[in-house]
Structures are given as C-alpha cells and as structure tokens.
Amino acid sequence: MQFSVPSLHVHMRTFSLFPLLVLTSALSAEQPQSLSSISSSAGAGSSTEPEIPGIAPMSQSKAIASLQSRRVFRAVRPSRSLQTTWSWHQVLSTCTLGVSGHNAAPHRSQDRFGISSTRSRTSRSASATLLDYTHPMKSILLAIVMATPSLFAETRAPFNIVEATIPQIQQALKTRRVTSRQLVEQSLIRIATYEDKLNAVISVNPNALKEADERDRERAQGKVRGPLHGIPIALKDNIHTTNMPTTGGALAFEGLVPPYEATVTRNLIEGGAIIIAKTGMTELANWVAGAPYPMPGNYNGLHGYGYNPYDPRRDPREATFDGRPTLGTAGSSSGVGTAASFWVANVGTETSGSILSPANQTMLVGIKPTVGRVSGHGVIPITADQDTPGPMARSVTDAAILLGVLESGSPVTGDKTTPRCPATSGNDYTKFLQVDGLKGIRIGIPRAFYFDKVTPPGSDRTRGGATPEQLKLMEEAIAILKQRGAVVVDPADIPSTVDRDPGKNFLLFSVCGGEEGRGRDNDCSIVFKYGMKRDFNKWLASLGPAAPVKTLTELRQWNIAHQRAGAIKYGQSLLDVSDEMNVEGDRARYQSDRAKDLFLSATHGIDEVMKEKNLDALLFPGSSGASIAAKPGYPTVIVPFGLIPNAPTPAFPDKFEARPSPYGVSFTGTACSEPTLLKIAFAFEQATKRRVPPPGLP
C-alpha cells in the first residue's frame, strides 16, 4: 500500500504526529510488523496486562480490538505543500517523519489527533474527562504502546517519568533501569493522553525518538555529553530551532523554520538534552494586544488558549466566556507541560514576569537570570534591555542544573551577547545547594506595595498589597525563614516605592501600554515599545529570505488582512504603538527613559535598600517583584509554597467551584547573585517541600 505524507516538519495545530511517533517507537525499525503480529506480540487473551508508566492502566484486549477495527490511515492527512510518497512500512520504520501544517487553513477545525471535527477548540465540554479511551486515535495509540517491548522488558516496576527529577533520571539511565528512548516514549504518551485538555504544545520534534536512540548509543559507548544527556526538555516557541518551526505563536510565522539555532538551543543539544517540543506561549511574548483589550496569558492566534493543569476548565463568566481558562497560566512562557510531566523541564523567556508568573501559577521553580548571563541570541525579542531565557522546573535542583547548561558553551556564529556575569566554575550551580543555606542569610521584607497597600504621591487611591490569603502564606514563609536561621529584616521597604517626590516614585513611571501612543506617553517609559521597533526589525532581518514579513509594519498589515483567519483576536495595540517609534528620532527619549527606569528600580530601588540594610536578598509574595527586578535585569528565583483561593473579580457563578491556585515565594538579588539566591531557594524548598503535582494527571 502506498500513500502520501507531507514532509518538512510537524505542526500540532493542523496535524498530530503522536500516533505515528508512537507507532514508530512500538515497532522495530529493522522488522516492521503487521497489525496481526502486533496483536500477537501483545499477548491477546493473556490474563496479565502490562501497565504503561505515566498513565492510568486500561484493558489491553479492548485496546487491541480497537486497533484492529479502526482505520489507522485516518491519521495521515496530506498537505498542499511538498509531498513524498512513503510506504506504510517506511512510516513505521523511520523516526524522522515530519508533517507540514504551513499551508493549512489556520481556522480548520480538527481535534488534537488530526481528525476533522465540526467543533471548535473552545466548544469542548469543560467537564470532559482528561483521559478519553473512546477516541479512535487514542485507542490505537495506547494499544500499540502496550505492545512496545522496550517499555515492559524489565521485570521490576518500570521507571516512571512523572514527577521524576533530573538526578533520579540520571541515576536510572546510568544503571540501565531506563533508556532515553523509553523516556521519550513516555513523554509522547503523556502528551497524547492529556494534550487535548491542556493545549500545552505547539509542535513536537519529529526526530525525538531518533535522537533518543543516538543518546542511548553514545551512553553505551561511554560518551555522556552532559547532565541532560538523553533527557527530554521543551523550549518556548520563540526560541529558534532548526528541526521544528519557531512561530512565537503568531499566525504570520506559522511553519517558520529559522536559518539558525538559538545559542541556548545549541547549548542544550551539546549538553545532551533531547528537545522534544515547543511549548505554548502568549503571542510574541505578550507584546501584541494591550489596553483596551489585553490578550489573556498563554493565548496565541496560532494555537489558542493554554490551560492550567491545576484547574483545566474554561472561564464560565459571561464577560470572559471566550475560551480562556478558569485558572490563568500567567506570563507569556508556559509551565503547563512541565507541571504535567510532559517533559522534565522547559526553557522560558522573560522581559518582565514571563518566567516568574507562569512558574508561580503552575507550582514550578523558575529562575529569571541576570540579563546577559544566558544568551538571548536566536530568541524573538521585545527589547534586548530586559529579555532573557531561563529555566522552569519542578525542583530547585533541576532548575539549577538547567541553568548551568543554558549558560555553558561559547557563543554561536552571529551571537553578539556580552556576558554580564562571570561563568560559574564548570557551569555547575548545584554546588551552591545547601540544606542549611539559610543560616546567617539576611533577607529583607519590602512591606510597602508588595505586602501592604500604599497611596502614591498625588493619588487618591491605594495600590498594590497582597490578599489576606496571600499574606497568611507569606507570614508562614517568614516564620520558616527565621526558624532555619535566616536574619529577617522587616520592614525593608524599597525607597522608590515610598518616595513622596512624584519624579522619584517607581509606582508612577510604568511601561507605556496600548493606549499610550505618541502624544499620550509623557508619563510612562517608552523602553518596551522603542525596543520592540528596534530589535524586532533586526530579528526579522536576521532571518533573510526565510522571513515571512520583513518589518514590524508588514506584520501589522498582514495581521489586519488575516483577521478572519484568527489573527489579532484582541487587536494589536502594542504593535501599533511600537511601530510609531522612530529608532533614530526617538533615541534621546529612549535613553532618558531607560536611565530613569534604572534609577527607580535599581539605584533608588533594590540597590539602595540592599546596601542600606546589608541584605543578601529580598522576599516577594508570588511573582509580585518581577517588574522592579526586570528593569535593571536582576535575577529572581521563585519556589512553590502553597495554594490559595481562585477568587477573581467579578466572581464566578455561585454553583461553580473553582479549584485553588498555586502560589510561591520569590527571592530577588542584585546582578549576578544567582549562586546566593539558589542557596536560599534550595534551603527553603527543602525545609517546606510544599509543591504538589496537579490532580487528575496520573
């Protein structure tokens, strides 16, 4: 039998590669099997049914029967782009299959396994189960996985990737309890099982299994590239990869394969990681739509809304009943897949809060590094003044290991990043992780604005402050810090948040938003919108002929022309005010605003209070300190700590029972203080161990 499959790459919005990837993993590349032989090898009729690591068990006999009764070929959907004719055996025996969605209509309604449907993504029932075995492709996928010898070869309990840490996985690989291929297989199974509910993935690496096999061969030969050797890691979809598209979630960049890799991508590969997928994100890192219709976090026109695994339901309130989640995922990076154990950890990016906020909302550890410590080369920008990649993981140890790999290596060709901090010896941050690391550490509590409400000069209303539930958690955190030997300086207010001179008050000089265009932007900082015009156009130019549009102006025009296809659902006010900027003509204003940002956030802000109080770090509730630390590019580490009520305004309907929201505590320091912050964060994590996995994702 012959049939056509598209080539080039996989794009999850128009085609799901998971069934074919798992078919590939299930069958020997040298000896392709028939469906009847699959049934035989699975032991049809046997009373002993294997359990798939990372998902709930199901009936093997029913799955095999489903497999034999379904048309597997429904999963293959030809594209209008370049096609290659493959035999069915070739599909089963290759791990490099790619699928193009570049020319597919962006509004085509399909489910996550490529099956046509008349339902839109946002019409799926909020009460749908996380694991639906009645779905034809899921039944096929799970049946074949059950027949996979590599998953069940061991007589002891198979290694389970769910909630596994990097050190645990390293040890399991070293002792041959698990292989890299098995780790990737488990990751793909979890994605196939729960992605329909969470919408955490934009694209999957079509070579993931092939790369896993390569890592296994290298390990067998005594070659281990680094601490992530053979471990699946995901990247935010604004980080360049040349084996998967890099879209930033924008329809205009659907199918874009950049001509060069990001430095962090290269570092991860050299460190042995298998980059398994590109994560969902807020479109163009949440610099598309601001006021009056701000874009919800983790929404993009290419892929829709991401859902929080701690409550993966749609917002039922009439005013916001557009498909957005009940429990926000926050920030433009996504922690959804890491929280759900789709992979071991992921790399996000932050300009102001986009690592820390999603880590806070999905109960992860997030490290927002000092800007310049980790290269931003090959990352779709907002402004180079504040942009940085950084780790998101389920533990401080994992995040520290990932940070070392991201920082490692020499710059790739074209990378002009100037390192701001001296590299840690051996790029090993785990040496700073000490259980008693809080002893003698001086930690300041910035009460004004971050814990307690304040009234800025010239204002008649209060700002900031934590909720009673947040304050309760923070007081508990402060008590634990004291018990573990930290010296808590309380209060340690940041001078620029309490200064009565309006010109010296941080709260009165915010980032210019979507309604603050030219002529209306005298009292706000133009650094973001100026940086977007300057750096985004440079990035487009770096793509050469691969660039779908050549300038920010062309992107705005393309979006307007393609609104019916799903572009700019919430408008593009932030792109509009950015495109008004004149890089040469507005340079002096930009330099003045940048200097004021640094004065208010650092010189008269974090630097002043830390020097005056002789502090090692500041403690912030949740991710509330992200903005003031982001402007000077200072580092922060956030650690999961508890759950609080999800009680928005306006309130949910009376009969709707919202599940609680994760909440963390964050530690901020001055430039290059990551070793100290990790020492504090690890000791606090070990003293509390409050992270809990999301419910309903066995």
ABEGO torsion letter per residue (X at the ends): XBBBBBBGBBBAAABBAAAAAAAAAABBAABBBBAAAAAAAAGBGBABBBBBBGBBBBBAAAAAAAAAABBAAAABBBBABBBBBBBAAAAAABAABBBBAAABBAABBBBAAGBBBABBAAABBAABBABBAABAAAAAAAAAAAABAAAAABABBBBBABGBBAAAAAAAAAAGABBAAAAAAAAAAAAAAAAAAAGABABBBAAAAAAAAAAAAAAAAGBBAEAABGBBBBBBAABBBAABBBAGGBAAABGBBBABBBAAAAAAAAAGBBBABBBBBBBGGGBABBOABBBBBGBBAAAEBBBBAABBBBBABAAABAGBBABBAEEABBAAAAAAGABABBBBBBABGAAAAAAAAAGBBBBBBBBGABBABGBBBABAAABBBBBBBABAAAAAAAAAAAABEBBBBGBABBBABBBBBGGBAAAABBAAAABGBBBBBBABGAABBBBBBGBABBBEEBBAAAAAAAAAAAAAAAAAGBBBBOBBBBAAAABABAAABAAABBBBBAABBBGAAAABBAAAAAAAAAAAAAAAAAAEAABABABAAAAAAAAAAAAAAGBGAAEAAAAAAAAABBAAAAAAAAAAAAAAAAAAAAAABAAAAAAAAGBABBBBBEAAAAAAAAAAGBBBBBBBABBBBBBBOBBBBAABBBBBBBBBBBBBBBBGAAAAAAAAAAAAAAAAGABBBBBGBX
